[in-house]
């Protein structure tokens, strides 16, 4: 049986743990010892789920895609996280952690963001619960995701560019961690993906598990059963993917497929396909698979998609990959761009470039005739329109 939770030391098999500077030990220990009792408290659950319903708009629809189903020969359902308030799955975790921070007595929130969806969700949650918000974002990502930068600022967040390294998501996370070290007592780091030191991977998975919780109920209505044959999601750090997989982890008959960003291709040196190309090491506080040189230096990841442009992967995904409970595949920039246009013109749904990677796998994968496939449409494509239009032209 595959458990959705880490062991007592924060490991999923060989991956996970909490490798943190001494200055952050008290913060991590506080989270480890208190977060479960807080998030499982009845009043917390009631407040969080009420906001998910009345503020976010959950449950998000499970949409049967007739045209693509007919074309591929499957029964395809799209889990419409793009219809959430703020336009992606990120708000599920952002709201949960913002409420958690209030109960921990924190008075300041910091976050990292790549494509800006987590930054927007965090700025939104902080506006709602009245906490100041600082979002770190790679300078390059700020340029290619300018609409989300404007949204964060309009919501009252202070957006700080990460100007070191490759100036993308990894570097934004580095800056957020430095800030946390400088302000350990009053600050909560609202980490956006299922990465980082324990308990963040487990905690983010818990808040995103609402995705698969709803899929089970919705499939029962659509198909008369709670489980798909296959569940598919894109993966960078891995939050929407682990949320999609969460309630199916111990259902061995459900195939779990995570789709990484191959960039210009695995083996080209311009890729973000961590599981395909990575090796074991420590990144941002946990043991996981990451892109690194032979002497352990983190290599730059590359993807046209800012949200998947990360040189590591969540430790739970590393565990699922090495135990072969889940299959991880990769899709190139060009394949994702083609899939985005395919869905847009087939169904009138413009997906985020991240989600388009999962969609592209539908044309590459092998499926049984009529099998039930659920694909997490993790975000909407408004933020990527400049990229789409540039590539089309």
C-alpha positions, 0 to 999 in steps of 0.5 A: 500500500502506498501511503500519501504521508511521509514517515516520522522523519519526513521521508517517502522511502529514500527521499525527503527529510529536512536539511535546513540551516540552524536558524530555521530549525525552530520554524521547521520544528514548529511546523512539524509538531503543530501543523497536523493538529491545526489542519485536522481541527474541526474549526480549521477544516470548516473555515478552509472548506467553506472558503474553497466552496464560497470563495474559490468556487469549488468543487471545480467541474469534471468536464467530459471532453467529447471531441478529444475523447472521440479523436483519441478513443478514450473517455477523457475528463478534464478536472477544471482547476483553471476555473478556480478563483485566481485561475489555477490549483494554487489557491487551494494550498495558498488559502490553507497555508495562510489560515495555518500561518494565522493560527501559528501567530505569524504576521508576515508571509513570503512566497516564491513563484515561477509562472506567477500563479502561486504568487497571485494565489498567495497575494489573494489569500494574504489580502483575504486574511489581512497579512502582508505579502512578499513574493520573490520571482525570477527576473526572467519570469517577471518579464515573461509573466508580466500580467501576473506580476501586475495582478500581484502588485494590484492585490497589495503584494511586494514583488521582489525580483531574483537577480542571481543565478538563472533568474527563474523559479529556483533562484526565487526559492533561494531568495525566499529562504534567505528572507526566512532565515533573516526573519524566522520569528514572525514569518511563514514561508508559504511554499507553493509546490510539494518540495522543500523540507518536511513537512512542506511536501506532505502539507502541500499534498494535503491541501491539494488532495481536494483535487482527487477527493472531488474527482472520486465523487464526480466520477461516481456521478459520471461513470458509476465508479470512483476511480479512473483507469488513468490519472494524468497531470503536468509536473514541475515541483509537483503540487497539482500532480500529487493532488491529482494522485493523492486518493488513488495512491493505494489503488494499484489499478489506477495508472498515475502519469506525471508529465515533465517539461523536456524543454528542447528535448531530454539530453539537449542540455536545455530541459527541465525533465528532472526525473528523466535526467536527474540524480539523487541530491539535496535541493531546497531542504530535501533529498530528491532527484535534481539536475546536477553536475557530477560534482553536485552543482545544481544545473539550470533547468530550461522550459518555455513554461515558467511554472515547470522551469525547476531543476528538482521535483518533490520527494514524494514524486521521486519516491513514486518514480523509483518504486514505479508506482507512477510513470513519469514522461516528458513533453517538449516545448513544441509539443506543449504549444501544439497541444495548447492550440489543439485544446483551444480550438477543439473545446474552446478552453485555453490552457496554461502552458504548464497544463498543455504539457499534460495534454500533449501526452494524450497524443503520445501515450498508449491507451486502451479503447474506451479507458477512463482518463482524468487529466488535471487542467491545472491552470488557465492560459491568460498568462501565456497568451503573449507566448502563444501568439508569438509562437503562432505568428 
